[in-house]
Amino acid sequence: MNFKVKVGLSNKHVHISREHVDILFGEGYELTPIKDLSQPGQYACEEKVDLVGPKRTIKGVRILGPERKETQVEISMSDGFTLGIKDLPIKDSGKLEGTPGVKLVGPKGEVELEKGVIVAARHIHMHTSDAQKYGLKDNDIVSVKAGGVRGLTFDNVLIRVSDQYTLDMHIDVEEGNAAGLSNCDEVEVIVNK
């Protein structure tokens, strides 16, 4: 059964560990939430860091909370070219093995990440009740059709299921621009079962 889902465009950002908060902002520093995101408990923070790559620096990259076990930097392919990071992998969030690193610079210190830079794979967050309703399970792969003047079909869209999730799709800004999409536009999920 095909169904509609709202899309969220994801710009470059950093998910950060407690250890790295202490180094970049000072021991015991607490991140400052400024805006709730589409997924429950997730938020944009006031704090930003600079990304220093082999070629260039990207200044003022927002941190998203809450803190994570491991620091992860999500950027677009174009950001990778700007930084000079070669062979930037498209990965599922949290799958950081074999990924390149980058230097993070904050107001109190810097961290040289050995790994953790990815282009996030396109995915749909889905509550367990939605998964049951649409006959899907965690790690299923679907296609998603975007209509309009620049309409296209996204293949290889990962389904992520949890009782902590709210139904929405995440793609990066470049993918959204290619399809002429804006935040909260609706797209059609094509379930091939």
C-alpha positions in Angstrom: 0.0 0.0 0.0 1.5 3.3 -1.1 1.2 6.3 1.3 2.2 10.0 1.6 4.9 11.3 4.0 6.2 14.8 4.7 9.8 15.4 3.8 12.5 17.2 5.9 15.6 18.6 4.2 18.7 18.1 6.3 21.5 20.7 6.1 25.0 20.0 7.4 25.2 19.4 11.1 27.1 17.7 13.9 25.8 15.1 16.5 28.3 15.4 19.4 29.5 13.2 22.2 29.8 14.4 25.8 33.5 14.1 25.7 33.7 16.4 22.7 31.3 19.0 24.2 33.7 19.3 27.1 36.7 19.8 24.8 35.1 22.2 22.4 33.0 24.3 24.8 34.5 23.6 28.3 34.2 21.0 31.0 30.6 20.5 32.1 29.2 22.8 29.4 25.5 22.2 28.6 24.1 22.5 25.0 21.4 25.2 24.5 18.3 23.9 22.6 16.8 26.6 20.4 14.3 24.6 18.2 12.6 21.2 18.3 13.1 19.0 15.3 10.6 16.6 13.7 11.7 13.6 15.7 10.7 13.6 19.4 13.5 14.6 21.8 15.7 15.9 18.9 16.6 19.6 18.7 18.8 22.2 17.1 21.3 23.9 19.4 22.5 27.4 19.6 26.1 26.1 19.5 28.1 25.8 16.3 31.6 24.5 15.4 33.9 25.0 12.4 34.8 22.0 10.2 38.4 22.1 9.1 39.2 19.8 6.1 42.4 19.2 4.1 41.4 21.9 1.6 39.1 24.5 3.3 37.1 25.3 6.4 33.3 25.5 6.7 32.4 27.9 9.6 29.4 27.8 11.9 28.0 24.3 11.5 25.1 23.7 13.9 25.1 21.1 16.6 22.0 18.9 17.0 21.1 17.5 20.4 20.8 15.5 22.5 24.4 14.3 23.0 25.3 11.0 21.4 27.6 8.2 22.2 29.8 9.0 19.3 30.4 12.3 17.3 29.0 12.2 13.8 29.3 14.9 11.1 26.6 14.9 8.4 27.4 16.9 5.3 26.5 17.0 1.6 28.6 15.9 -1.3 29.3 19.5 -2.2 30.4 20.2 1.4 32.8 17.3 1.0 34.3 18.8 -2.1 34.6 22.2 -0.3 36.4 20.6 2.7 38.6 18.4 0.4 37.4 15.1 1.8 37.8 12.4 -0.8 35.7 9.3 -1.1 32.9 10.6 1.2 30.6 7.7 1.9 26.8 7.6 1.9 26.0 5.8 5.2 23.2 5.2 7.5 23.4 7.3 10.7 25.5 5.7 13.3 27.4 3.4 10.9 30.8 5.2 11.1 33.3 2.4 10.4 35.5 3.2 7.4 34.4 6.8 7.3 36.8 9.8 7.0 37.5 12.3 9.8 37.7 16.1 10.1 38.8 18.6 12.6 36.1 20.3 14.8 37.0 23.7 16.2 35.0 25.2 19.0 35.4 28.3 21.3 37.5 26.4 23.9 39.3 23.7 21.9 39.5 21.4 19.0 39.0 17.8 18.2 40.6 15.8 15.4 38.0 13.1 14.5 39.6 10.0 13.0 36.2 8.9 11.6 32.6 10.1 11.6 32.0 12.2 8.5 29.1 10.9 6.3 26.6 11.9 3.7 23.5 10.5 5.4 21.6 7.9 3.4 18.0 9.0 2.6 15.6 7.4 5.1 12.1 7.5 6.5 11.5 7.5 10.3 8.4 5.5 11.2 6.6 4.7 14.4 6.0 1.0 15.0 2.2 1.6 14.5 2.8 3.2 11.1 5.1 0.2 10.1 2.3 -2.2 11.0 -0.3 -0.1 9.1 1.8 0.0 5.9 3.3 -3.5 6.2 6.9 -2.4 6.6 9.7 -3.3 9.1 13.0 -1.8 10.2 15.7 -1.8 7.4 13.2 -2.3 4.6 14.0 -0.4 1.4 11.4 1.6 -0.5 11.1 4.1 -3.4 9.7 7.6 -3.0 8.1 9.7 -5.7 8.3 13.5 -5.7 5.9 15.2 -8.1 6.0 18.6 -9.5 8.0 20.3 -12.3 11.3 18.7 -11.1 9.6 15.5 -10.0 11.7 12.4 -9.6 11.8 9.1 -7.8 14.2 8.4 -5.0 15.3 4.7 -4.9 17.0 2.9 -2.0 15.2 4.8 0.8 15.8 3.1 4.2 12.9 2.5 6.6 13.8 3.1 10.2 11.2 1.9 12.7 11.0 2.7 16.5 8.3 3.4 19.0 10.3 6.7 19.5 9.9 7.9 15.9 7.3 10.1 14.2 6.6 9.5 10.5 8.7 11.7 8.2 11.4 11.4 5.5 14.9 12.9 5.7 16.9 13.8 2.6 19.8 16.2 2.4 19.4 19.7 0.9 21.0 18.8 -2.4 18.5 15.9 -2.9 15.7 18.2 -2.0 16.9 21.0 -4.4 17.2 18.4 -7.2 13.5 17.5 -6.8 12.3 21.1 -6.1 11.2 20.1 -2.6 10.8 22.2 0.5 10.4 21.2 4.2 7.0 19.6 4.9 6.2 18.9 1.2 4.5 15.6 0.7 6.0 12.8 -1.3 4.6 9.3 -2.1 6.2 6.2 -0.7 6.0 3.3 -3.1 5.9 0.0 -1.3 7.0 -2.8 -3.6 5.7 -5.9 -1.9 
